[in-house]
Amino acid sequence: MLPSQIKIGIIGGGQLGKMLIEAGQPYNIHYNILETENAPAGSIANHQIIGSLMDSEKIKELANISDVLTFEIEHINVEVLLELEKAGKKIIPSPKILQIIQDKGLQKQFFIDNNIPSSAFVLAENKNEFVSKMNLLNGEKIAVKLRKGGYDGKGVFLSSKKEIQEGVLNQAFDAPCVLEAFIENATEISIIVARHTDGSTSVFPTVEMEFNTQSNLVEFLFSPAQISETIAQKCESVALDCIQKLGGVGLFAVELFVDENQNVFVNEIAPRPHNSGHHTIECCYTSQYEQLNRILLGMPLGSTKLIQPAAMINLIGFEGIEGNYEITGLDTILKIEGVYIHLYNKAVTKPNRKMGHITIMGENIETVKERASLVKRHIGMILK
């Protein structure tokens, strides 16, 4: 069957869905999406069903008009997907994996059960349990994560035991949470793994991430990561092991910590294209989005080799600015060699909302960092 004859259904129509569709346009692939109105992917999808990602009837409607289903966000109705998969619907990745990923407690337990290195943790049902449970962890600093519902930096709180005893956690965290031992001075690495239905795999080059301490969003990344070849290979091996033990088919981002002693720990897994792989659109022979399309269509995996070193800057809504907006500094930025701007078709900006990203390429990582620094100095946002 030709790619153009296969209809892909995407649950979600945000920027990840938009870029997945853009990657498939050279093949003339037909895409159906389910999303609320004014979705970034809505203007380029072949067909959109308007509705909630939790609406079982809308998901079934999407399944009925699509040959294969995928998703671009974790927070969707997994129960109906399990039902559809059991009835024979092709869903990539499997909702059985999504069921584990949706719950950070189940995800951490999966790591323990499968001998995957990860930071020490305890589970707490509510804030009343935090004080007694957190004292089971070594160290003064801990990471508090909602087991369900966290996304784009929300649902994560870094704190000290002393602050938690003094009641700094807001009401949102009075719910089932994972309390994790904090790994001091860690380098944060992302590895994107593709695994085909035939069991073949490919791994994208290492990515080093820097997070905004206020929003917990990726603010800046570069690839390849500035780690030794030995540690890079160890990260790749651990990431592959995760996905093979999950039995995963599809595209997965494995986030890792490398500590001061060069130990590698798995932080979290995302079963979809990931913010840390946006640069692959320009910088790799096959982008993360094309790779997922190849898996959905049953085509061979493509080369993930890096064409040039790269950086990526998230264009995030500024504090104190909400409403219709303009991006400033583009005239200067677009004169810089190796700069590519992606805007997500979002009409309104809000603080910490992902509005786009900028990829910067260069012949070496030093050049890339110089250009990225220049971009960061000039990019801005104002209200119209």
C-alpha positions in Angstrom: 0.0 0.0 0.0 1.3 3.5 -0.9 1.8 5.9 2.0 -0.8 8.2 0.5 -3.4 5.4 0.9 -2.9 5.1 4.6 -4.8 7.3 6.9 -3.1 8.2 10.2 -5.2 9.3 13.2 -3.6 11.6 15.7 -5.1 12.1 19.2 -4.1 15.7 19.9 -3.5 18.6 17.5 -0.8 20.7 19.2 2.6 21.6 17.8 3.9 18.0 17.9 1.0 16.9 15.8 1.5 19.8 13.5 5.2 18.9 12.9 4.3 15.2 12.5 1.9 16.2 9.7 4.5 18.6 8.1 7.0 15.7 8.0 4.5 13.5 6.2 3.4 16.1 3.6 6.1 15.1 1.0 4.5 11.6 1.0 0.9 13.1 0.7 -0.1 11.2 3.8 -3.7 11.7 5.0 -4.0 12.8 8.6 -7.1 12.9 10.8 -6.8 14.6 14.2 -8.9 14.9 17.3 -8.6 18.2 19.2 -10.5 21.2 20.4 -11.0 24.2 18.2 -8.1 26.5 17.2 -5.5 23.7 17.3 -2.1 24.3 15.8 -2.4 21.2 13.6 -6.0 22.0 12.6 -5.0 24.2 9.6 -3.0 21.5 7.9 -4.8 18.2 8.9 -6.9 16.6 6.2 -9.8 16.2 8.7 -10.4 17.4 12.2 -12.8 16.0 14.7 -13.6 18.7 17.3 -13.7 17.3 20.8 -12.0 16.4 24.1 -9.1 14.0 24.1 -10.9 12.2 27.0 -14.1 11.7 25.0 -14.3 7.9 24.2 -16.9 8.4 21.5 -14.8 11.0 19.7 -11.7 8.7 19.9 -13.8 5.8 18.5 -14.9 8.2 15.7 -11.3 8.9 14.9 -10.4 5.2 14.9 -13.2 4.5 12.5 -11.8 6.8 9.8 -8.1 6.0 10.4 -5.9 2.9 9.6 -3.5 3.5 12.5 -3.7 5.7 15.6 -1.0 7.5 17.5 -1.0 10.4 20.0 1.0 13.5 20.7 0.2 13.9 24.3 0.0 11.5 27.3 -3.1 12.9 29.0 -5.8 11.1 27.0 -8.4 8.5 27.5 -6.3 5.3 27.8 -9.2 3.0 28.7 -10.9 3.4 25.3 -7.6 2.9 23.6 -7.1 -0.4 25.4 -10.6 -1.4 24.3 -9.8 -0.5 20.7 -6.5 -2.3 20.7 -8.1 -5.4 22.1 -10.6 -5.2 19.2 -7.8 -5.2 16.7 -7.1 -1.5 16.1 -3.5 -0.7 15.3 -2.3 1.9 17.9 1.4 3.0 18.1 2.7 3.1 20.8 0.5 0.6 22.6 -1.9 2.0 25.2 -0.5 -0.6 27.6 2.7 1.4 27.6 0.8 4.7 27.9 -1.0 3.3 30.9 2.4 3.0 32.7 3.8 6.3 31.4 0.7 8.2 32.5 1.3 7.4 36.2 4.8 8.5 37.4 4.5 6.1 40.3 3.9 3.1 38.0 6.7 4.3 35.7 9.2 4.4 38.6 8.1 1.0 39.8 8.7 -0.3 36.2 12.3 1.0 36.4 12.8 -0.9 39.7 11.2 -4.1 38.5 13.3 -4.1 35.4 16.7 -3.2 36.9 16.7 0.2 35.1 18.8 2.7 37.1 16.7 5.5 38.5 16.8 7.8 41.6 15.4 6.5 44.9 11.8 7.3 45.5 8.8 6.9 47.8 5.1 7.3 47.1 2.8 9.6 49.1 -1.0 9.8 48.8 -1.3 13.4 50.0 0.6 16.2 51.7 -0.1 14.7 55.2 2.2 11.8 54.2 5.0 13.9 52.7 6.9 14.6 56.0 7.1 11.0 57.1 7.7 9.6 53.6 10.4 12.1 52.5 12.6 11.2 55.5 13.1 7.8 54.0 15.1 9.5 51.3 18.7 10.6 51.7 19.7 14.2 51.2 18.0 17.5 52.0 16.6 18.3 48.5 13.8 16.4 46.8 11.7 16.4 43.7 7.9 16.2 44.2 6.0 15.1 41.2 2.2 14.5 40.7 1.7 10.9 39.7 -0.9 12.0 37.1 -1.6 15.1 35.1 1.8 16.9 35.1 2.8 18.3 31.7 5.1 21.0 30.3 6.8 21.6 33.6 3.6 21.7 35.6 3.1 19.2 38.4 6.8 19.2 39.4 8.2 21.0 42.4 11.8 21.0 43.6 12.2 21.7 47.3 14.0 21.0 50.5 12.7 18.8 53.3 12.7 21.9 55.6 10.6 23.9 53.2 8.1 21.1 52.8 7.8 20.8 56.6 7.1 24.5 56.7 4.2 24.0 54.2 5.5 25.6 50.9 3.7 23.1 48.7 0.5 24.5 47.1 -2.8 22.8 47.1 -2.2 21.2 43.7 0.2 18.7 45.3 -2.3 17.5 47.9 -2.7 14.4 45.7 -0.9 11.1 45.0 2.8 12.1 44.3 6.2 10.6 43.8 8.9 12.0 46.0 12.4 11.5 44.5 15.9 11.9 45.9 17.5 14.9 44.1 20.6 14.3 42.1 22.9 17.2 42.7 24.8 18.9 39.8 23.5 16.4 37.3 23.8 16.8 33.6 20.4 16.3 32.0 20.4 14.2 28.8 17.7 13.1 26.4 17.9 10.2 24.0 15.2 9.7 21.4 14.7 6.0 20.5 12.7 4.6 17.6 11.6 1.0 17.6 9.9 -0.6 14.6 7.2 -3.3 14.6 10.0 -5.7 13.3 12.1 -5.0 16.4 14.7 -2.8 14.6 15.8 0.2 16.5 17.6 3.5 15.9 18.9 6.1 18.4 19.2 9.8 17.8 22.4 11.6 19.0 22.6 12.7 22.6 21.0 15.9 23.6 22.0 18.0 26.6 19.2 20.0 28.2 19.1 23.2 30.3 15.8 23.9 32.1 14.3 27.1 33.3 14.2 26.9 37.1 10.9 28.7 37.3 8.8 27.0 34.6 10.7 23.6 34.6 10.5 23.9 30.8 13.5 23.1 28.5 15.0 26.6 27.8 18.0 25.6 25.7 19.5 22.3 24.4 22.3 21.3 22.2 23.4 18.2 20.4 25.7 16.3 20.6 25.8 16.6 24.4 29.2 17.6 25.8 29.8 14.3 27.5 32.4 11.6 26.9 31.9 9.0 24.2 31.9 6.3 26.9 29.0 8.1 28.8 27.1 8.8 25.6 27.2 5.1 24.7 26.1 4.2 28.3 23.2 6.7 28.0 22.2 5.1 24.6 22.4 1.6 26.0 20.2 2.4 29.0 17.7 4.2 26.8 17.5 1.3 24.4 17.1 -1.1 27.3 14.2 0.9 28.6 12.2 0.7 25.4 13.0 -2.9 24.7 11.9 -3.9 28.2 8.7 -1.9 27.6 8.2 -3.8 24.4 7.6 -0.5 22.8 6.9 0.2 19.2 7.0 3.9 18.1 9.1 6.9 19.1 10.2 7.5 22.7 12.2 10.2 24.5 14.2 8.9 27.4 15.3 11.6 29.8 18.4 10.8 31.9 20.6 12.3 34.6 24.4 11.9 34.6 25.8 12.6 38.1 29.2 13.9 39.1 30.5 10.3 39.3 29.3 9.6 35.8 26.5 7.3 36.9 23.4 7.3 34.6 19.9 7.4 36.0 16.6 7.4 34.0 14.3 10.3 34.9 11.2 9.8 32.7 10.0 8.4 29.4 7.8 10.2 26.9 6.0 7.9 24.4 5.8 10.4 21.6 7.9 13.0 19.7 9.6 15.3 22.2 10.7 18.9 22.7 14.3 17.7 22.9 14.0 16.4 19.3 12.8 19.5 17.5 16.3 20.2 16.1 16.3 16.9 14.2 14.1 18.5 11.6 17.0 20.4 10.1 20.0 18.7 11.8 19.5 14.9 11.2 19.1 13.0 7.9 15.8 11.7 9.3 13.9 13.9 11.9 12.1 12.4 14.9 8.8 13.2 13.1 9.7 11.4 9.8 10.9 8.5 11.9 7.6 8.1 13.6 5.8 8.4 10.3 8.0 5.6 8.9 7.0 3.4 11.8 3.3 4.2 11.4 3.4 3.5 7.7 5.6 0.3 8.0 8.5 1.9 6.1 12.2 1.2 7.1 13.8 3.4 9.7 15.9 6.3 8.4 19.4 7.4 9.3 19.5 9.4 12.5 23.1 10.7 11.9 23.7 14.4 12.8 24.4 16.5 9.7 25.7 19.4 11.9 25.9 20.2 15.6 22.8 22.1 16.7 21.1 24.0 19.5 17.4 24.6 20.1 15.8 27.5 22.0 12.2 27.3 23.0 10.2 30.4 22.3 8.1 30.6 25.5 5.4 33.1 26.5 7.0 35.9 28.5 5.9 36.7 32.1 3.4 39.6 32.2 2.4 39.2 28.6 -1.0 37.6 27.7 -3.0 38.1 24.5 -2.4 38.8 20.9 1.4 39.3 20.3 4.2 40.1 17.9 7.7 38.5 18.0 10.5 41.0 17.9 14.0 40.7 16.7 13.3 38.5 13.7 15.0 40.8 11.2 18.3 40.4 13.1 17.9 36.7 13.9 17.1 35.7 10.3 20.4 37.2 9.1 22.3 34.7 11.2 23.5 31.7 9.2 22.1 28.4 10.3 19.0 29.7 12.1 15.5 28.2 11.5 12.4 29.5 13.1 9.3 27.4 13.8 6.1 29.1 15.0 3.2 26.9 16.3 0.2 28.8 15.0 -1.0 29.9 18.4 -3.0 33.1 18.3 -2.6 34.1 21.9 0.5 34.1 24.1 0.4 33.3 27.9 3.3 33.1 30.4 5.3 29.9 29.9 3.2 28.8 26.9 5.3 27.2 24.1 4.8 29.5 21.1 7.6 28.1 18.9 11.2 27.1 18.7 14.4 28.2 17.0 17.0 25.8 15.8 20.6 26.9 15.3 23.2 25.0 13.3 26.9 25.3 12.9 30.1 23.5 11.9 31.0 23.0 15.6 29.4 23.3 19.0 31.3 26.5 19.8 29.9 28.3 16.8 26.4 26.9 17.6 26.6 28.3 21.1 27.8 31.7 19.9 24.9 31.9 17.5 22.4 30.7 20.1 23.6 33.4 22.5 23.0 36.0 19.8 19.5 34.7 19.1 18.6 34.7 22.8 19.7 38.4 23.1 17.6 39.6 20.3 14.4 37.5 20.4 11.5 39.2 22.2 7.7 39.3 22.4 5.3 42.3 22.7 1.5 42.7 22.8 -0.1 44.0 19.6 
